[in-house]
Every structure is written in structure tokens, then in C-alpha cells.
Amino acid sequence: MKIKIFSLLLVPLMLSVSACGETWGQRAVTGGGIGAGTGLAVAALAGFPLVGSALIGTAVGAGIGAATAPGGIK
């Protein structure tokens, strides 16, 4: 149970630093890649379905990456 709670808290942290790049397209692609990796890692730790979690992580990471501005976190 502790692993599931920890992994659910880890997802927003990982997605908040997921966008890297100068254009919105670059940030969307890198955000999607990092989101997919994060979703897959959390699913593996928590025992969730792997493919669905990776797809959700990809969509959320790409959305956050596309929505951010370059150098937004200072």
C-alpha cells in the first residue's frame, strides 16, 4: 500500500519537470516521452496495467509539455 501511495505522489512531481525544448512541439514530444516513462515506472511499482498507464502518462506529459513556456520554472 505504501508503494502505491508513493507512486501516486511521484507522478505529478515527474510531470512537472517533463517539458524540455525551445518550441511547443519539442516540449510536447519530450514531455510525452518522460510522461510515458514515468507512467510505466509507476505502473510497474504499483501493479497497475502497464500499457494503459504508459498511454495516460504520454498524454498528460505531452499536454503539460505543450502548455508550458520555455524557461517557465525559475
Wavefront OBJ file of the C-alpha trace (Angstrom):
o trace
v 0.000 0.000 0.000
v 2.851 2.405 0.771
v 4.310 1.838 -2.704
v 1.009 2.761 -4.353
v 0.687 5.967 -2.349
v 4.322 6.892 -3.021
v 3.956 6.217 -6.742
v 0.780 8.299 -6.956
v 2.601 11.213 -5.352
v 5.587 10.763 -7.648
v 3.626 11.201 -10.898
v 2.800 14.920 -10.525
v 6.374 15.657 -9.474
v 7.821 13.894 -12.502
v 5.361 15.504 -14.890
v 6.026 18.977 -13.527
v 9.604 18.857 -14.814
v 8.876 16.983 -18.021
v 8.984 19.707 -20.680
v 12.349 20.447 -22.278
v 12.797 22.342 -25.531
v 12.514 25.686 -27.249
v 9.307 25.199 -29.282
v 5.948 23.897 -28.111
v 6.412 20.828 -30.320
v 9.732 19.935 -28.730
v 8.270 20.358 -25.269
v 5.267 18.205 -26.200
v 7.485 15.388 -27.519
v 9.881 15.407 -24.577
v 7.004 15.760 -22.119
v 5.253 12.802 -23.738
v 8.400 10.680 -23.582
v 9.086 11.451 -19.956
v 5.404 11.025 -19.115
v 5.370 7.602 -20.769
v 8.426 6.509 -18.824
v 7.004 7.818 -15.590
v 3.632 6.153 -16.191
v 5.333 2.864 -16.969
v 7.575 3.024 -13.904
v 4.710 3.870 -11.570
v 2.552 1.113 -13.050
v 5.329 -1.432 -12.616
v 5.842 -0.440 -8.983
v 2.166 -0.254 -8.082
v 0.921 -3.255 -10.034
v -1.272 -1.304 -12.446
v -1.719 -2.278 -16.132
v 1.451 -1.209 -17.959
v 0.155 -0.175 -21.377
v -2.741 1.925 -20.123
v -0.564 3.721 -17.602
v 2.095 4.449 -20.224
v -0.536 5.859 -22.593
v -2.026 8.053 -19.872
v 1.452 9.263 -18.902
v 2.207 10.054 -22.539
v -0.972 12.072 -22.997
v -0.602 14.004 -19.750
v 3.120 14.637 -20.259
v 2.629 15.833 -23.839
v -0.216 18.093 -22.780
v 1.768 19.648 -19.970
v 4.822 19.979 -22.196
v 2.865 21.727 -24.934
v 1.168 24.042 -22.445
v 4.346 25.290 -20.799
v 6.539 28.162 -21.915
v 10.306 27.766 -22.316
v 12.091 28.606 -19.082
v 8.796 28.674 -17.174
v 10.238 27.301 -13.912
v 12.842 29.548 -12.354
l 1 2 3 4 5 6 7 8 9 10 11 12 13 14 15 16 17 18 19 20 21 22 23 24 25 26 27 28 29 30 31 32 33 34 35 36 37 38 39 40 41 42 43 44 45 46 47 48 49 50 51 52 53 54 55 56 57 58 59 60 61 62 63 64 65 66 67 68 69 70 71 72 73 74
